[in-house]
Amino acid sequence: MRLTLVTGLRQRDQDKFYEIFVRTAYPGVSFPEIEGAIVDIDMFRSRDKKRWSIGPVLSAGVNQDLKPGLHVGIGVQYSVFRF
């Protein structure tokens, strides 16, 4: 016995949402619980478009006397690269 399933997403014309489909050529098999399942593709896109952030900073470096030192404070950051 062999059962081949084809699954995927297709875009609906009326609202541009994606719906899940499953089909097979095997006679008498249907998938009623999956029919009508809708996926909002925006759920998978990053909604966080913010590039600016503010928060605590802890850093180490060289101070004005050319000695190692720590800096604790609040910083503002702009994200050039995001991944």
C-alpha positions, 0 to 999 in steps of 0.5 A: 500500500502506498499513499502519496500526500501533497501539502502546501499553502496557496493564497486566497483571492478574496483576502490574500491570506494563505490556506493550507491544502492536502491532497492525494490521488488515493481514492476515498481519502479526504482531510476534512479537518484541514480544509479551511485552515488559514495562515496569516503570513504576517505572523511569521514576519518580524514586527519589530522595525525599531532600530533605536533602543535605550538601556543599561550599559556595562563596558570596559576600556581605557580611561583618560589616564590610559588605565583600564576602567569600567563604565556603568551607565545608560546608553542609546543604540542604533542598530545598523545590522540586524539578523 
